[in-house]
Amino acid sequence: MAITSAIVLFFVIWFMVLFVVLPIGVRTQGDENDVVPGTLPGSPVNFRIRRTFAIVTLISTVLFVIIAGIILSGVLRISELGWI
């Protein structure tokens, strides 16, 4: 796997994990019954982006190491998946 492929793989995994992690544990203004005028009730109250990015990066790194290890070891090949 070339370095460019590894970088692309990491960022694809990172963004997929980001969209899975984003809604977890978010409290909305509607949940808190404290809607600021001019905003939607579904707006988050205390959204901690740094914490979310840290969690996403940690999970993505673990998944990347596992997936890259499988790709580089040759344990699983595309021809074995039956697509071709």
Backbone as JSON Lines, residues from 0, in Angstrom:
{"i":0,"aa":"M","n":[0.86,-1.16,0.0],"ca":[0.0,0.0,0.0],"c":[0.91,1.23,0.0]}
{"i":1,"aa":"A","n":[0.66,2.12,-0.94],"ca":[1.43,3.36,-1.03],"c":[0.99,4.33,0.07]}
{"i":2,"aa":"I","n":[1.83,5.31,0.33],"ca":[1.52,6.28,1.38],"c":[0.24,7.05,1.06]}
{"i":3,"aa":"T","n":[0.02,7.35,-0.21],"ca":[-1.2,8.06,-0.6],"c":[-2.43,7.22,-0.32]}
{"i":4,"aa":"S","n":[-2.35,5.95,-0.61],"ca":[-3.47,5.05,-0.34],"c":[-3.74,4.94,1.15]}
{"i":5,"aa":"A","n":[-2.68,4.92,1.95],"ca":[-2.84,4.83,3.4],"c":[-3.5,6.1,3.94]}
{"i":6,"aa":"I","n":[-3.1,7.26,3.44],"ca":[-3.69,8.52,3.89],"c":[-5.16,8.59,3.51]}
{"i":7,"aa":"V","n":[-5.47,8.21,2.28],"ca":[-6.87,8.22,1.83],"c":[-7.7,7.24,2.66]}
{"i":8,"aa":"L","n":[-7.18,6.06,2.91],"ca":[-7.89,5.08,3.72],"c":[-8.15,5.62,5.12]}
{"i":9,"aa":"F","n":[-7.14,6.26,5.73],"ca":[-7.32,6.79,7.08],"c":[-8.42,7.86,7.1]}
{"i":10,"aa":"F","n":[-8.4,8.79,6.14],"ca":[-9.4,9.85,6.16],"c":[-10.81,9.35,5.82]}
{"i":11,"aa":"V","n":[-10.92,8.34,4.99],"ca":[-12.23,7.75,4.73],"c":[-12.77,7.11,6.01]}
{"i":12,"aa":"I","n":[-11.92,6.37,6.71],"ca":[-12.33,5.77,7.97],"c":[-12.67,6.86,8.99]}
{"i":13,"aa":"W","n":[-11.85,7.93,9.04],"ca":[-12.05,9.01,10.01],"c":[-13.41,9.68,9.81]}
{"i":14,"aa":"F","n":[-13.76,10.0,8.57],"ca":[-15.03,10.67,8.32],"c":[-16.23,9.73,8.57]}
{"i":15,"aa":"M","n":[-16.08,8.46,8.26],"ca":[-17.16,7.52,8.55],"c":[-17.39,7.42,10.05]}
{"i":16,"aa":"V","n":[-16.31,7.33,10.82],"ca":[-16.44,7.26,12.28],"c":[-16.99,8.58,12.83]}
{"i":17,"aa":"L","n":[-16.6,9.71,12.24],"ca":[-17.11,11.01,12.69],"c":[-18.62,11.06,12.61]}
{"i":18,"aa":"F","n":[-19.19,10.61,11.5],"ca":[-20.64,10.68,11.34],"c":[-21.36,9.68,12.23]}
{"i":19,"aa":"V","n":[-20.68,8.64,12.68],"ca":[-21.28,7.71,13.63],"c":[-21.23,8.29,15.04]}
{"i":20,"aa":"V","n":[-20.14,8.96,15.39],"ca":[-19.93,9.45,16.75],"c":[-20.65,10.77,17.02]}
{"i":21,"aa":"L","n":[-20.86,11.59,16.01],"ca":[-21.44,12.93,16.21],"c":[-22.73,12.94,17.03]}
{"i":22,"aa":"P","n":[-23.72,12.12,16.76],"ca":[-24.96,12.22,17.53],"c":[-24.92,11.58,18.92]}
{"i":23,"aa":"I","n":[-23.86,10.89,19.27],"ca":[-23.8,10.18,20.55],"c":[-23.62,11.18,21.69]}
{"i":24,"aa":"G","n":[-24.52,11.15,22.64],"ca":[-24.41,11.95,23.85],"c":[-24.7,13.43,23.7]}
{"i":25,"aa":"V","n":[-25.28,13.85,22.6],"ca":[-25.56,15.26,22.39],"c":[-26.9,15.61,23.03]}
{"i":26,"aa":"R","n":[-26.89,16.65,23.85],"ca":[-28.12,17.18,24.46],"c":[-28.55,18.39,23.65]}
{"i":27,"aa":"T","n":[-29.82,18.42,23.25],"ca":[-30.33,19.52,22.45],"c":[-30.99,20.57,23.33]}
{"i":28,"aa":"Q","n":[-31.22,21.74,22.74],"ca":[-31.91,22.8,23.46],"c":[-33.33,22.38,23.81]}
{"i":29,"aa":"G","n":[-33.94,21.6,22.95],"ca":[-35.28,21.09,23.23],"c":[-35.29,20.13,24.41]}
{"i":30,"aa":"D","n":[-34.23,19.31,24.54],"ca":[-34.12,18.4,25.68],"c":[-33.98,19.17,26.99]}
{"i":31,"aa":"E","n":[-33.27,20.28,26.94],"ca":[-33.01,21.07,28.14],"c":[-34.11,22.1,28.43]}
{"i":32,"aa":"N","n":[-35.08,22.22,27.54],"ca":[-36.15,23.23,27.64],"c":[-35.6,24.65,27.79]}
{"i":33,"aa":"D","n":[-34.54,24.93,27.04],"ca":[-33.9,26.24,27.08],"c":[-33.54,26.65,25.64]}
{"i":34,"aa":"V","n":[-34.57,26.91,24.83],"ca":[-34.37,27.24,23.42],"c":[-34.05,28.73,23.29]}
{"i":35,"aa":"V","n":[-32.89,29.02,22.73],"ca":[-32.48,30.41,22.49],"c":[-33.29,30.94,21.31]}
{"i":36,"aa":"P","n":[-33.86,32.13,21.43],"ca":[-34.63,32.69,20.31],"c":[-33.79,32.79,19.04]}
{"i":37,"aa":"G","n":[-34.38,32.34,17.95],"ca":[-33.7,32.37,16.66],"c":[-32.97,31.08,16.31]}
{"i":38,"aa":"T","n":[-32.99,30.09,17.21],"ca":[-32.36,28.81,16.93],"c":[-33.41,27.7,16.95]}
{"i":39,"aa":"L","n":[-33.04,26.58,16.39],"ca":[-33.94,25.42,16.37],"c":[-33.85,24.66,17.69]}
{"i":40,"aa":"P","n":[-34.93,24.01,18.09],"ca":[-34.89,23.21,19.32],"c":[-33.9,22.04,19.24]}
{"i":41,"aa":"G","n":[-33.54,21.64,18.03],"ca":[-32.6,20.53,17.87],"c":[-31.15,20.95,17.92]}
{"i":42,"aa":"S","n":[-30.86,22.22,18.17],"ca":[-29.49,22.69,18.26],"c":[-28.83,22.17,19.53]}
{"i":43,"aa":"P","n":[-27.56,21.77,19.44],"ca":[-26.89,21.24,20.63],"c":[-26.65,22.32,21.68]}
{"i":44,"aa":"V","n":[-26.64,21.9,22.94],"ca":[-26.43,22.83,24.05],"c":[-24.94,23.05,24.28]}
{"i":45,"aa":"N","n":[-24.22,22.02,24.66],"ca":[-22.78,22.1,24.92],"c":[-22.06,21.1,24.04]}
{"i":46,"aa":"F","n":[-21.77,21.49,22.82],"ca":[-21.09,20.59,21.89],"c":[-19.59,20.76,22.04]}
{"i":47,"aa":"R","n":[-18.91,19.68,22.43],"ca":[-17.46,19.72,22.64],"c":[-16.77,19.09,21.44]}
{"i":48,"aa":"I","n":[-16.35,19.93,20.5],"ca":[-15.79,19.46,19.24],"c":[-14.41,18.82,19.45]}
{"i":49,"aa":"R","n":[-13.6,19.36,20.34],"ca":[-12.26,18.78,20.56],"c":[-12.35,17.38,21.13]}
{"i":50,"aa":"R","n":[-13.26,17.19,22.06],"ca":[-13.45,15.86,22.65],"c":[-13.95,14.88,21.58]}
{"i":51,"aa":"T","n":[-14.88,15.33,20.76],"ca":[-15.41,14.49,19.69],"c":[-14.32,14.12,18.7]}
{"i":52,"aa":"F","n":[-13.49,15.09,18.29],"ca":[-12.4,14.81,17.35],"c":[-11.37,13.87,17.96]}
{"i":53,"aa":"A","n":[-11.11,14.0,19.25],"ca":[-10.15,13.1,19.9],"c":[-10.68,11.66,19.92]}
{"i":54,"aa":"I","n":[-11.95,11.5,20.24],"ca":[-12.55,10.16,20.25],"c":[-12.55,9.57,18.85]}
{"i":55,"aa":"V","n":[-12.92,10.37,17.85],"ca":[-12.96,9.9,16.47],"c":[-11.57,9.51,16.0]}
{"i":56,"aa":"T","n":[-10.56,10.3,16.33],"ca":[-9.2,9.99,15.91],"c":[-8.7,8.71,16.57]}
{"i":57,"aa":"L","n":[-9.0,8.51,17.83],"ca":[-8.59,7.29,18.52],"c":[-9.23,6.05,17.9]}
{"i":58,"aa":"I","n":[-10.52,6.11,17.7],"ca":[-11.23,4.96,17.1],"c":[-10.74,4.72,15.67]}
{"i":59,"aa":"S","n":[-10.55,5.79,14.9],"ca":[-10.1,5.66,13.52],"c":[-8.71,5.07,13.43]}
{"i":60,"aa":"T","n":[-7.84,5.45,14.35],"ca":[-6.48,4.91,14.34],"c":[-6.49,3.41,14.58]}
{"i":61,"aa":"V","n":[-7.29,2.98,15.54],"ca":[-7.39,1.54,15.82],"c":[-7.94,0.79,14.61]}
{"i":62,"aa":"L","n":[-9.02,1.31,14.02],"ca":[-9.6,0.66,12.83],"c":[-8.63,0.67,11.66]}
{"i":63,"aa":"F","n":[-7.89,1.77,11.48],"ca":[-6.93,1.86,10.39],"c":[-5.83,0.82,10.54]}
{"i":64,"aa":"V","n":[-5.32,0.65,11.74],"ca":[-4.25,-0.33,11.98],"c":[-4.77,-1.74,11.67]}
{"i":65,"aa":"I","n":[-5.98,-2.04,12.07],"ca":[-6.55,-3.36,11.8],"c":[-6.75,-3.57,10.3]}
{"i":66,"aa":"I","n":[-7.37,-2.6,9.64],"ca":[-7.67,-2.74,8.2],"c":[-6.39,-2.74,7.37]}
{"i":67,"aa":"A","n":[-5.44,-1.86,7.7],"ca":[-4.18,-1.83,6.96],"c":[-3.4,-3.12,7.18]}
{"i":68,"aa":"G","n":[-3.46,-3.66,8.38],"ca":[-2.8,-4.93,8.65],"c":[-3.38,-6.07,7.83]}
{"i":69,"aa":"I","n":[-4.68,-6.08,7.68],"ca":[-5.33,-7.11,6.86],"c":[-4.94,-6.94,5.4]}
{"i":70,"aa":"I","n":[-4.92,-5.71,4.92],"ca":[-4.57,-5.46,3.52],"c":[-3.11,-5.84,3.25]}
{"i":71,"aa":"L","n":[-2.21,-5.41,4.12],"ca":[-0.79,-5.65,3.89],"c":[-0.39,-7.11,4.1]}
{"i":72,"aa":"S","n":[-1.08,-7.82,4.96],"ca":[-0.72,-9.22,5.21],"c":[-1.18,-10.14,4.08]}
{"i":73,"aa":"G","n":[-2.16,-9.71,3.32],"ca":[-2.66,-10.55,2.23],"c":[-3.63,-11.62,2.7]}
{"i":74,"aa":"V","n":[-4.12,-11.52,3.92],"ca":[-5.06,-12.5,4.47],"c":[-6.34,-12.51,3.64]}
{"i":75,"aa":"L","n":[-6.79,-11.36,3.24],"ca":[-8.01,-11.22,2.48],"c":[-7.71,-10.51,1.17]}
{"i":76,"aa":"R","n":[-8.1,-11.13,0.08],"ca":[-7.87,-10.53,-1.23],"c":[-9.21,-10.25,-1.9]}
{"i":77,"aa":"I","n":[-9.23,-9.29,-2.79],"ca":[-10.46,-8.93,-3.49],"c":[-11.01,-10.11,-4.28]}
{"i":78,"aa":"S","n":[-10.12,-10.9,-4.87],"ca":[-10.58,-12.05,-5.65],"c":[-11.29,-13.08,-4.78]}
{"i":79,"aa":"E","n":[-10.99,-13.12,-3.49],"ca":[-11.66,-14.06,-2.58],"c":[-13.05,-13.6,-2.16]}
{"i":80,"aa":"L","n":[-13.37,-12.34,-2.38],"ca":[-14.68,-11.82,-1.99],"c":[-15.77,-12.21,-2.97]}
{"i":81,"aa":"G","n":[-15.4,-12.66,-4.17],"ca":[-16.38,-13.12,-5.13],"c":[-16.97,-12.01,-5.99]}
{"i":82,"aa":"W","n":[-16.4,-10.82,-5.93],"ca":[-16.9,-9.72,-6.73],"c":[-16.43,-9.82,-8.17]}
{"i":83,"aa":"I","n":[-15.28,-10.43,-8.37],"ca":[-14.7,-10.51,-9.73],"c":[-14.75,-11.92,-10.22]}
